[in-house]
Amino acid sequence: MPWRATTEVDRFLTEAEPFLVRDAVANNTLLTEAHFWARLPGAEGGLFGWWRERGEVEAAFVLLPDHPMLCSPLPRPAAAGLATAVPDAVGVGVEASDVEAVVASYATLGVTLGPAARLTLLRRQEAAPMGPLPEGHARPAIPRDLPLLHEWFRVFQAQHPEDRSHVAFVVDHPLQDGGIAVWERDGRPVAFASRTPTVASTTRMGLAFQPDGGAECAGAAFDAACAEAARVADHVLVLCGSGTTPTYESRGFVPVLERVVLRRATGDPGQS
């Protein structure tokens, strides 16, 4: 059966969410992006797809503006039809085991995809022993922190222009859901760490940032946010570049799976 696609995220969630939550860890990126889009006022430009086998949804994708398409684990027939369903995708995020099939699918259109990034999804297994903490303490972020958090996020984006995250995804929605920890020193906020809103008892750690360029307070805020996340979710995840995996393993996370971001080769149609 061919892929079905819609620009209506609520319809997508009706069709595909029961499939996605069957493995809420592997599908966390799709679930969090779709739920983010569903609560973003006036959101436009997203594309959402699902693939059925014998009447049951067995694969899905989420494509938001300025982001690679995110795919669930793909049965081979679903992977083979992906290029026909979304021929203009510039980037495609898949599980490592699906890379060969997705590259072959796009090759049928004359499009060359190659690996641009390799990411590791890790799950918090246990609280790691805490090392010496920096001066100060953690507290939950509150609404009056919003202007400062927005300012810090602008600083982060200026330092990392390649990061296309939306401020509502990193700051606004986590704040509304109690998912941001602020590290204070002498009564003054100096760092923060956020996580995604909980979906299917699963949350993913997000940005940990210290605007003065340090890392100690950001790390302490991250640990505090992790501890709070473990109280409200069964699964606490982090998605990171494979080179930083040891940092999170030292904090009690264990690798679960590998994802690969594929991008069109320079000069291919649709490459920007």
N, C-alpha and C positions, 0 to 999 in steps of 0.2 A: 504494500500500500504506500502511496507517495506521502511525503511530508505535507502537513497542513500548517498554515501560518496565519497570524493575525497581528494587527497593531493594537488590539484591545487586550491589555494585560489581565483584566478580570476574567475574560473568556479563557485566556491561557491558563490561569490558575485553576479555573473550574475543570478544564480538560486534563491538565498535566500535573497539578499538585499532588493528587493521590499517588501517582507514580514517583514523583520526586521525593516525597517524604518516606517512601519505603527504604531509601538509603539517604537519610538527611545529611549524613556526613559527606559522602561522595558528591552529593548534589547541592551542597551548601551555597556555593557561589551563585548558582542559578536561583535558588530560593530567595537568598537575600537581595539579589539584584531585582528580581520580579516584585518582591514585596516593597522594596524601596520605590520602584517606579509606580506602583499602585497607590502609594500615599503621597507622591510628589504632585503638588497642584499644577495643572496645565501641562503635564508631561506629554511630549510629542516626539515622534521619530523612532520609537522602539519597535522591534519586530520580535515575535515570539512564536516558536514552532513546536510541534509534537509529531511523533511518528508512531503509528499503530501496527501491531502484529496480532492477527487473530482477534481483532476487536479491542485489544488492550494497549494502552500507551506504554511503549518500551524505550522511548528516547525523547529528548527535548533539547531546545536551544533557546538562549536569550541573547538578543543583540540590541544594545543600547548605543546611542550616538557617541562617537569618539572612543568607543571601546571595542576590543575584539569580541567576536561572537563566542559565547560560552556554551559548551556542549556537555550534556550528561554522558555517561558511558554509552557507547554506540554499538548496537548489533551491526554486523557487517552489512546487511542490506540497507540499514539506515545511513551508515557512513557512505555507502556507494551513491546514495541519492542526495547527499547533502549539498553538493555543488550545484545541482539542478535547482534545489530549493532556494539557495542563497548564493547566486553566482557572483554577486558583487562584493562579498565579504573581503575586507582587506586583511583582517586578522582572525584567526580561529583558535580558541583555547580548548584543548581536548586532553583526555587522559593519555598518558604516555603509550599505553597499549593500543590506542586508536590512531596514532600518528600515521602509520603506513597506509591505512585504509583511507584516511581523509586526504592525504597528499595524492593518492591515486585517483580519488574522486575528482578533485580539482584539475588534475592533469588531463582528464577527458575533455575539459573545456579549454585546454591550452594554457592553463594557469599553473605556475610553479610556486608552490608553498615550501618554505623552509623554516626551521626552528629559529625563533628570535629570543626565546627565554624558556628556561626550565624552572618550574616551581615545585616546592614540596608542601603538601598539606600535612600538618601535624595535629595531634590531639593531646590535650593535657591528660596525663595519666595519674599523676599525683603531685602534690605540692612539693616543690624542691626546697631543700634547706635554704633559709634566707641568709645571705651574707650581711656584712655591716651595711646599715642603711645610711643614706645621706641625712644631713640635718633637715628636720622638718617632719611632716606627716601628710598622709593622704586623707582626702575627704571626697564625698560625692560632689560632682558638679551640680550647680543650681542655676535657675534661669538668669540670675544677674551676671553669671559668668559668660553668657553668650557673646556679648561684644568682644571680650578679650579672646575667647576661643576663635571667633571669626578672624580677628587680627592675627593670631598665631597661625591659623590655617593659611592666610594670605602670605605670611612669611615663609611657611613650608612650601607653598606652591612656587614662590619666587625662587627658592633654592632648588626646587625639583620641577621644572616646567614640563618635563615628560609625564608627570603624574596627572592624569585626567579625572581624578576623583571629584565628585560633586560635594560641595560643602554640606549639603543636607545629609548625604550618606555618611560623612565622617563626623559631623558635629551635631546638626540639628536633630535628626532622628535619634541618634544615641542619647543625646541629652534628654529628650522627651521620654525616653524609655529607661532612664537611670543607668545608662551604660558608659558614663565617662567618670574617670577618677582624676582629680586634680591634686598635684603635690604642692603643698604650701611650705614656705620657709619664712619665719618671722611674720606670719600673718599675710604673706604675699604669695599669690600663685606663681609658680616658676616652671611648671611642666604639666602635661596631661597625657592620658591614654584613653582611647575609646574602643568600643566593640560594637558589632552589629546588633540590632534588635534580635531577640530570641525568636527563632522560627523552628517549629518541630523540636523543641527542647534542645536546640543547637545554636550556639553563637560563635562568632569568629572575631578574634582580636584584630584591631585595626591600627590606626596611627598612634604611636607613642612619640611625643615631640617635646623638646626642650629648646625654646627659641634662642637661648644664649649660646647654643652650639655644644653644650655639654651633653652627657648621656646618663649620669648617675640618677638624677631626679626623674628623668623620663623612664628609666628602667624601674625605679621604685614605684612610679605611678602605674606602669604596666603590670607589675606583680600585684599591686593592690586591686587593679581592675580584673585581673585573672581570678583572684580569690573571690571577689564578689560575683563574677560570672559563674563560678563553680557552684555558688549557692542557688542560682536561678536556672541553670541549664544542666542537662545530663552530659552534654558534649561541648567542650571549649576547644576551639580550633585556632590555628594560625596558619596563614599561607605565606610562604616566604621564598626568596631566591635560595636555590640549593646551597649556595656558599655560606648562608647564614644559619643553616640548620643547627650546627652545634650550639649556637647561642640559645636557641629555644629548647634543645634537649637538656641543657644545663638547668633549665627552669621547669623541668618535669614533663616536657612534651615528647611524644614519640611519633616518628613518621608513619603516615597512613597510606599515602599514594603520591604519585608524581603526575604533574600536569605539564603540558608543553604549549606554549603560545607559538603558533605558526603564522608567518606573514608572507605576503606576495614578494617575489623577487623584484628588485628594482627594474622598471621597464615593462612589467606585466600590466595589462589593462586593469584599471582601477587602482593602481598603486599611486598613492599621494606622496 
